[in-house]
Amino acid sequence: FAWSPDGKRMAFVAPPWDEERQARLKAKDDAVNWREDYNFGHLHVVDLPAPGASPAQPTQLTWGRLHVLGLDWRPDGKRIAFTHQPAPLADDWKDSRLATVAADGSEPDPTDLGRAATFGPLPRYSPDGAWIACEVTEEPMIWARASRMHLFPADGGPSIPLAQVS
């Protein structure tokens, strides 16, 4: 999870609430297809209530067959950078991607910024919001921790490789 820059919202990763799935679990009718049915961790944002107020409903920002790994708010609070992979499996690190999405839920699809293949990549916005730093494994991909820090333009474009991460 991460607090918004103004401290009024929180972004977090969790599987979406699925009443049908919960009913199947309760009825012990919860068979799953191996390597097909996953509890994908999706990105959500929730407004924090004032003292004594009822909790707000979270807004889900990502959908489909992607599993969110790490996130960071743009300093103005309008977008969230996040890394994701196609499934919540350790071996899927090679397919990790960096993306951004509007924090207000107004975009149906995230904006893909590029490959962020490493084990558990964590994006970080620059203080001015123009860049996103993220680890990327060097080519050829032989080990998840053999990576280099890259700067990605927050509005898209090729990344700039920086220092080797040890």
C-alpha positions as CSV (number, residue, x, y, z in Angstrom):
1,F,0.0,0.0,0.0
2,A,1.0,3.6,-0.3
3,W,-0.4,6.9,1.0
4,S,-1.3,9.5,-1.6
5,P,0.9,12.6,-1.5
6,D,-1.9,14.7,0.2
7,G,-2.6,11.9,2.7
8,K,-6.3,11.7,1.9
9,R,-6.2,8.5,-0.2
10,M,-4.5,5.1,-0.1
11,A,-3.5,2.9,-3.0
12,F,-3.2,-0.8,-2.2
13,V,-3.0,-4.2,-3.9
14,A,-5.5,-6.9,-3.2
15,P,-7.6,-9.5,-5.0
16,P,-11.0,-8.0,-6.0
17,W,-14.0,-9.0,-3.9
18,D,-15.9,-11.7,-5.7
19,E,-19.2,-12.7,-4.1
20,E,-19.7,-15.6,-6.4
21,R,-16.2,-17.0,-5.5
22,Q,-16.9,-16.5,-1.8
23,A,-20.2,-18.4,-2.1
24,R,-18.4,-21.3,-3.8
25,L,-15.7,-21.3,-1.1
26,K,-18.4,-21.4,1.6
27,A,-20.2,-24.3,-0.2
28,K,-16.9,-26.1,-0.6
29,D,-17.3,-25.9,-4.4
30,D,-14.0,-24.2,-4.9
31,A,-12.1,-26.3,-7.4
32,V,-9.6,-24.3,-9.5
33,N,-7.8,-24.9,-12.8
34,W,-4.1,-25.4,-12.2
35,R,-2.0,-22.6,-13.7
36,E,-5.1,-20.9,-14.9
37,D,-7.2,-19.6,-12.0
38,Y,-5.3,-17.2,-9.8
39,N,-6.1,-14.7,-7.1
40,F,-4.6,-11.7,-9.1
41,G,-3.6,-8.8,-7.0
42,H,-5.1,-5.7,-8.5
43,L,-4.5,-2.0,-7.8
44,H,-7.2,-0.2,-5.8
45,V,-7.6,3.3,-4.4
46,V,-9.7,4.4,-1.5
47,D,-10.6,7.8,0.0
48,L,-9.8,7.9,3.7
49,P,-12.9,8.8,5.8
50,A,-13.0,11.7,8.2
51,P,-13.1,10.6,11.9
52,G,-16.5,9.1,12.6
53,A,-17.5,8.8,8.9
54,S,-18.4,5.6,7.2
55,P,-15.6,3.9,5.2
56,A,-15.6,4.7,1.4
57,Q,-15.7,2.0,-1.2
58,P,-12.4,1.3,-2.9
59,T,-12.1,2.0,-6.7
60,Q,-10.4,-0.8,-8.6
61,L,-7.9,0.6,-11.2
62,T,-6.6,-2.6,-12.9
63,W,-8.4,-5.6,-14.4
64,G,-7.8,-8.8,-16.1
65,R,-4.9,-11.2,-16.1
66,L,-2.2,-9.1,-14.5
67,H,-0.8,-9.3,-11.0
68,V,0.4,-5.9,-9.5
69,L,3.8,-6.1,-7.7
70,G,4.7,-2.6,-6.6
71,L,3.3,1.0,-6.8
72,D,4.1,4.6,-6.3
73,W,2.0,7.8,-6.5
74,R,3.0,10.7,-8.8
75,P,3.8,13.7,-6.6
76,D,0.7,15.5,-7.7
77,G,-1.5,12.5,-6.8
78,K,-3.1,12.2,-10.3
79,R,-1.4,9.0,-11.5
80,I,0.0,5.8,-10.0
81,A,3.0,4.0,-11.4
82,F,3.0,0.2,-10.9
83,T,4.7,-2.9,-11.9
84,H,2.9,-6.1,-12.9
85,Q,3.4,-9.5,-14.3
86,P,1.0,-12.0,-16.0
87,A,0.4,-14.2,-13.0
88,P,1.3,-14.3,-9.3
89,L,4.1,-16.9,-9.9
90,A,7.7,-16.4,-8.9
91,D,8.9,-17.6,-12.4
92,D,6.9,-14.8,-14.2
93,W,9.4,-12.1,-13.2
94,K,10.8,-12.2,-16.7
95,D,7.5,-10.8,-18.0
96,S,7.2,-7.9,-15.5
97,R,6.1,-4.5,-17.0
98,L,6.0,-0.9,-15.8
99,A,2.7,1.0,-16.3
100,T,0.8,4.0,-15.1
101,V,-2.9,4.6,-14.5
102,A,-5.1,7.6,-13.5
103,A,-5.6,7.5,-9.8
104,D,-9.2,8.6,-10.1
105,G,-10.2,5.4,-12.1
106,S,-11.0,7.4,-15.2
107,E,-8.9,5.2,-17.5
108,P,-10.1,1.8,-18.6
109,D,-6.6,0.6,-19.4
110,P,-3.1,1.4,-18.0
111,T,-0.4,3.1,-20.0
112,D,2.4,0.6,-20.6
113,L,5.9,2.2,-20.2
114,G,8.1,-0.9,-20.9
115,R,9.8,-4.0,-19.6
116,A,10.7,-4.0,-15.9
117,A,11.8,-7.6,-15.6
118,T,13.4,-8.3,-12.3
119,F,12.2,-10.0,-9.1
120,G,9.7,-7.6,-7.4
121,P,10.4,-4.4,-9.3
122,L,9.4,-1.3,-7.3
123,P,8.8,1.9,-9.3
124,R,9.6,5.4,-7.8
125,Y,8.5,8.7,-9.3
126,S,11.0,11.6,-9.4
127,P,10.1,14.6,-7.1
128,D,8.9,16.5,-10.2
129,G,6.8,13.6,-11.6
130,A,8.6,13.6,-14.9
131,W,10.5,10.3,-14.4
132,I,10.0,6.9,-12.9
133,A,13.0,4.9,-11.7
134,C,12.7,1.1,-11.8
135,E,15.1,-1.9,-11.8
136,V,15.3,-3.8,-15.1
137,T,17.2,-7.1,-15.6
138,E,20.0,-6.9,-18.1
139,E,19.9,-8.9,-21.3
140,P,20.2,-11.8,-21.6
141,M,17.9,-12.5,-18.7
142,I,19.8,-15.1,-16.7
143,W,19.0,-14.1,-13.1
144,A,16.3,-11.9,-11.5
145,R,18.8,-9.9,-9.4
146,A,21.3,-9.0,-12.2
147,S,19.7,-5.7,-12.9
148,R,20.3,-2.0,-13.7
149,M,18.4,1.0,-12.6
150,H,16.5,2.6,-15.5
151,L,14.8,6.0,-15.7
152,F,11.5,5.9,-17.7
153,P,9.9,9.1,-19.0
154,A,6.6,9.2,-17.1
155,D,4.7,10.2,-20.3
156,G,6.3,7.3,-22.3
157,G,9.4,6.8,-24.4
158,P,12.6,4.7,-24.2
159,S,14.1,4.2,-20.8
160,I,17.6,5.4,-19.9
161,P,19.8,2.8,-18.2
162,L,21.8,4.0,-15.1
163,A,23.9,2.3,-12.5
164,Q,24.2,-1.4,-12.1
165,V,22.3,-2.6,-9.0
166,S,24.3,-5.1,-6.8
